[in-house]
Amino acid sequence: MEKEIEAEKQKLREEKEREDQLEKERQVENFMFLRFIKLLIRSNRQIEDAKNSLFQHKTFSLEESFRLFDFNNDGHVSTQELTKVFADHNIELANL
């Protein structure tokens, strides 16, 4: 009888340890997800600030900027065209 009680207590301890481990894993996943969301928000804010800064310049023209990237004047900007413009201005791109 005493062995059965001890075995039941051991099962309960193991179950509690598994639950605690799962909870820790969920907390880590939640933390990483929140960090990712924070990074996205920060990046979007920086993009929006840059866009607003560009549009405040009196000499800025969206059409002229597009033509800067569209070398072959086909109305589309390819990854090769983007890569060339950034390379010409010594801006490093990763995995474009």
N, CA and C of each residue as an Amber inpcrd file, in Angstrom:
protein
   288
   0.8170000  -1.1900000   0.0000000   0.0000000   0.0000000   0.0000000
   0.8680000   1.2640000   0.0000000   1.9080000   1.2230000   0.8360000
   2.8090000   2.3690000   0.9320000   3.5470000   2.5900000  -0.3900000
   3.9130000   1.4860000  -1.0580000   4.5780000   1.5890000  -2.3550000
   3.6530000   2.1950000  -3.4020000   2.3830000   1.8620000  -3.3410000
   1.4050000   2.4070000  -4.2890000   1.2540000   3.9100000  -4.0850000
   1.2240000   4.3220000  -2.8330000   1.0890000   5.7560000  -2.5240000
   2.3270000   6.5010000  -3.0270000   3.4980000   5.9370000  -2.7660000
   4.7470000   6.5590000  -3.2110000   4.8090000   6.6110000  -4.7430000
   4.3720000   5.5450000  -5.3990000   4.3490000   5.5240000  -6.8590000
   3.3910000   6.5880000  -7.3970000   2.2520000   6.7590000  -6.7620000
   1.2730000   7.7840000  -7.1810000   1.8520000   9.1840000  -6.9850000
   2.5440000   9.3920000  -5.8680000   3.1800000  10.6890000  -5.6150000
   4.2390000  10.9740000  -6.6800000   5.0030000   9.9460000  -7.0380000
   6.0370000  10.0990000  -8.0610000   5.4090000  10.4570000  -9.4040000
   4.3100000   9.8210000  -9.7560000   3.6020000  10.1330000 -10.9990000
   3.1220000  11.5770000 -10.9990000   2.5950000  12.0130000  -9.8550000
   2.1270000  13.3940000  -9.7460000   3.2830000  14.3870000  -9.8880000
   4.4310000  14.0750000  -9.2770000   5.6020000  14.9540000  -9.3950000
   6.0740000  15.0280000 -10.8500000   6.1180000  13.8920000 -11.5180000
   6.5450000  13.8680000 -12.9160000   5.5840000  14.6430000 -13.8060000
   4.2970000  14.4880000 -13.5570000   3.2850000  15.2340000 -14.3200000
   3.4380000  16.7300000 -14.0820000   3.6810000  17.1060000 -12.8460000
   3.8770000  18.5260000 -12.5030000   5.1270000  19.0630000 -13.2020000
   6.1970000  18.2760000 -13.2290000   7.4160000  18.6920000 -13.9250000
   7.1760000  18.8700000 -15.4200000   6.4270000  17.9660000 -16.0410000
   6.0980000  18.0940000 -17.4630000   5.2750000  19.3520000 -17.7200000
   4.2850000  19.5940000 -16.8610000   3.4590000  20.7980000 -17.0110000
   4.2940000  22.0580000 -16.8500000   5.1960000  22.0520000 -15.8680000
   6.0680000  23.2150000 -15.6620000   6.9660000  23.4490000 -16.8710000
   7.5000000  22.3680000 -17.4260000   8.3640000  22.4840000 -18.6030000
   7.5770000  23.0290000 -19.7960000   6.3760000  22.5300000 -19.9950000
   5.5340000  23.0400000 -21.0880000   5.2140000  24.5170000 -20.8940000
   4.9510000  24.9060000 -19.6830000   4.6550000  26.3150000 -19.4000000
   5.8790000  27.1840000 -19.6860000   7.0520000  26.7310000 -19.3000000
   8.2750000  27.4860000 -19.5970000   8.4720000  27.6110000 -21.1010000
   8.2320000  26.5360000 -21.8370000   8.3680000  26.5830000 -23.2930000
   7.3740000  27.5560000 -23.9050000   6.1460000  27.5770000 -23.4110000
   5.1400000  28.5250000 -23.9080000   5.5580000  29.9590000 -23.6180000
   6.1200000  30.1740000 -22.4390000   6.5590000  31.5210000 -22.0830000
   7.6910000  31.9900000 -23.0050000   8.6210000  31.0930000 -23.3070000
   9.7190000  31.4430000 -24.2130000   9.1700000  31.7500000 -25.6050000
   8.2520000  30.9220000 -26.0910000   7.6550000  31.1600000 -27.4040000
   6.9170000  32.4950000 -27.4280000   6.1670000  32.7870000 -26.3840000
   5.4590000  34.0630000 -26.3100000   6.4310000  35.2340000 -26.2970000
   7.5130000  35.0940000 -25.5400000   8.5160000  36.1490000 -25.4680000
   9.1390000  36.3920000 -26.8410000   9.5030000  35.3090000 -27.5340000
  10.1120000  35.4510000 -28.8540000   9.1280000  36.0610000 -29.8510000
   7.8700000  35.6600000 -29.7760000   6.8530000  36.2220000 -30.6650000
   6.6850000  37.7160000 -30.4090000   6.6560000  38.1030000 -29.1410000
   6.5160000  39.5260000 -28.8110000   7.7300000  40.3260000 -29.2720000
   8.9270000  39.7510000 -29.1620000  10.1220000  40.4300000 -29.6680000
  10.0250000  40.6210000 -31.1740000   9.5190000  39.6120000 -31.8760000
   9.3590000  39.6960000 -33.3210000   8.3620000  40.8020000 -33.6950000
   7.2490000  40.8430000 -33.0030000   6.2360000  41.8780000 -33.2620000
   6.8140000  43.2650000 -32.9900000   7.5620000  43.3900000 -31.9090000
   8.1820000  44.6760000 -31.5790000   9.1480000  45.1010000 -32.6790000
   9.9250000  44.1550000 -33.2020000  10.8510000  44.4460000 -34.2920000
  10.1000000  44.8900000 -35.5450000   9.0030000  44.2080000 -35.8600000
   8.1920000  44.6050000 -37.0230000   7.6450000  46.0160000 -36.8600000
   7.1470000  46.3150000 -35.6820000   6.5900000  47.6530000 -35.4290000
   7.6760000  48.7110000 -35.5710000   8.8440000  48.4360000 -35.0010000
   9.9510000  49.3920000 -35.0870000  10.3730000  49.5890000 -36.5400000
  10.4640000  48.5020000 -37.2920000  10.8590000  48.5970000 -38.7040000
   9.8290000  49.3740000 -39.5070000   8.5650000  49.0940000 -39.2700000
   7.5030000  49.8220000 -39.9800000   7.5400000  51.3020000 -39.6420000
   7.8310000  51.6230000 -38.3960000   7.9120000  53.0240000 -37.9880000
   9.0760000  53.7170000 -38.7030000  10.2100000  53.0260000 -38.8040000
  11.3660000  53.6000000 -39.4970000  11.0630000  53.8060000 -40.9780000
  10.3970000  52.8460000 -41.5800000  10.0260000  52.9800000 -42.9910000
   9.0760000  54.1540000 -43.1860000   8.1090000  54.2600000 -42.3230000
   7.1440000  55.3590000 -42.4130000   7.8330000  56.7100000 -42.2110000
   8.7630000  56.7950000 -41.2620000   9.5120000  58.0390000 -41.0440000
  10.3350000  58.4060000 -42.2730000  10.9880000  57.4030000 -42.8820000
  11.7860000  57.6670000 -44.0820000  10.8950000  58.1350000 -45.2270000
   9.7430000  57.4940000 -45.3710000   8.8010000  57.8930000 -46.4250000
   8.3350000  59.3350000 -46.2180000   7.9770000  59.6570000 -44.9940000
   7.5240000  61.0250000 -44.7050000   8.6340000  62.0340000 -44.9510000
   9.8500000  61.6730000 -44.5870000  10.9770000  62.5690000 -44.8130000
  11.1910000  62.8140000 -46.3050000  11.1060000  61.7520000 -47.1070000
  11.2600000  61.9000000 -48.5510000  10.1900000  62.8130000 -49.1420000
   8.9620000  62.5830000 -48.7550000   7.8610000  63.3460000 -49.3510000
   7.8340000  64.8020000 -48.8970000   8.5620000  65.1290000 -47.8470000
   8.6140000  66.5210000 -47.3980000   9.5900000  67.3540000 -48.2180000
  10.5100000  66.6920000 -48.9310000  11.4520000  67.4290000 -49.7670000
  10.7210000  67.9590000 -51.0000000  10.9180000  69.2260000 -51.2680000
  10.2310000  69.8600000 -52.4040000  10.6640000  69.2690000 -53.7380000
  11.8880000  68.7550000 -53.8030000  12.4040000  68.2530000 -55.0740000
  12.1330000  66.7660000 -55.2720000  11.5010000  66.1280000 -54.2970000
  11.2570000  64.6880000 -54.4140000  10.1290000  64.4130000 -55.3930000
  10.3740000  63.4710000 -56.2890000   9.3560000  63.0480000 -57.2500000
   9.3470000  61.5270000 -57.2680000   8.1900000  60.9550000 -57.0050000
   8.0700000  59.5020000 -57.0040000   8.3690000  58.9250000 -58.3830000
   7.9190000  59.6110000 -59.4160000   8.1600000  59.1300000 -60.7770000
   9.6530000  59.1180000 -61.1020000  10.3630000  60.1680000 -60.7370000
  11.8000000  60.2230000 -60.9930000  12.5330000  59.1570000 -60.1810000
  12.0950000  58.9300000 -58.9710000  12.7070000  57.9000000 -58.1310000
  12.5000000  56.5210000 -58.7430000  11.3050000  56.2840000 -59.2630000
  11.0260000  54.9990000 -59.9070000  11.9180000  54.8080000 -61.1250000
  12.0730000  55.8750000 -61.9130000  12.9190000  55.7810000 -63.1040000
  14.3730000  55.5020000 -62.7420000  14.8000000  55.9340000 -61.5730000
  16.1560000  55.6520000 -61.1130000  16.3890000  54.1460000 -61.0230000
  15.3600000  53.4070000 -60.6430000  15.4780000  51.9600000 -60.4880000
  15.1230000  51.1930000 -61.7670000  14.2570000  51.7430000 -62.5890000
  13.7680000  51.0390000 -63.7850000  14.6650000  51.3430000 -64.9850000
  15.8300000  50.6840000 -65.0280000  16.8230000  50.9700000 -66.0730000
  16.3130000  50.6980000 -67.4760000  15.5610000  49.6240000 -67.6550000
  15.1340000  49.2630000 -69.0090000  13.7740000  49.8720000 -69.3730000
  13.2500000  50.7260000 -68.5370000  12.0020000  51.4600000 -68.7840000
  10.8430000  50.5540000 -69.1780000  10.7310000  49.4160000 -68.5060000
   9.6260000  48.5090000 -68.8070000   8.4540000  48.6620000 -67.8310000
   8.5710000  49.6030000 -66.9150000   7.4810000  49.8390000 -65.9610000
   7.5210000  48.9260000 -64.7500000   8.5740000  48.1040000 -64.6590000
   8.7400000  47.1870000 -63.5320000  10.1680000  47.3030000 -63.0240000
  10.3280000  47.1030000 -61.7170000  11.6680000  47.1060000 -61.1270000
  11.9870000  45.6750000 -60.7210000  12.9990000  45.1150000 -61.3360000
  13.3940000  43.7350000 -61.0410000  14.3890000  43.7190000 -59.8790000
  14.6260000  42.5270000 -59.3630000  15.6140000  42.4020000 -58.2920000
  17.0050000  42.7660000 -58.8110000  17.2720000  42.4710000 -60.0740000
  18.5750000  42.8240000 -60.6450000  18.7480000  44.3440000 -60.6990000
  17.6780000  45.0470000 -61.0720000  17.7540000  46.5100000 -61.1230000
  17.9410000  47.0900000 -59.7230000  17.2100000  46.5490000 -58.7550000
  17.3830000  47.0100000 -57.3760000  18.8020000  46.7550000 -56.8890000
  19.2920000  45.5490000 -57.1580000  20.6370000  45.1870000 -56.7220000
  21.6790000  46.1230000 -57.3220000  21.5180000  46.4530000 -58.6070000
  22.4690000  47.3440000 -59.2650000  22.4600000  48.7250000 -58.6320000
  21.2940000  49.2800000 -58.3940000  21.2170000  50.6200000 -57.7980000
  21.8650000  50.6270000 -56.4160000  21.5550000  49.6250000 -55.6140000
  22.1440000  49.5850000 -54.2790000  23.6520000  49.3560000 -54.3460000
  24.0990000  48.5160000 -55.2640000  25.5390000  48.2830000 -55.4190000
  26.2410000  49.5570000 -55.8780000  25.6150000  50.3020000 -56.8020000
  26.1970000  51.5540000 -57.2840000  26.3570000  52.5740000 -56.1530000
  25.5150000  52.4510000 -55.1310000  25.5750000  53.3820000 -53.9960000
  26.2020000  52.7490000 -52.7530000  26.8880000  51.6050000 -52.9750000
  27.5920000  50.8960000 -51.8890000  26.6790000  50.5580000 -50.7080000
  25.4740000  50.1130000 -51.0260000  24.5380000  49.6550000 -50.0010000
  24.4320000  48.1460000 -50.1270000  24.7750000  47.4550000 -49.0500000
  24.7890000  45.9910000 -49.0780000  23.3900000  45.4420000 -48.8400000
  22.9930000  44.5090000 -49.6810000  21.6990000  43.8530000 -49.5370000
  21.9270000  42.3880000 -49.2390000  21.0650000  41.8270000 -48.4060000
  21.1550000  40.4090000 -48.0800000  19.9210000  39.6890000 -48.5850000
  20.1410000  38.6500000 -49.3830000  19.0590000  37.7640000 -49.8520000
  17.9390000  38.4890000 -50.5650000  18.2490000  39.3540000 -51.4730000
  17.2030000  40.0470000 -52.2490000  16.8530000  39.2250000 -53.4500000
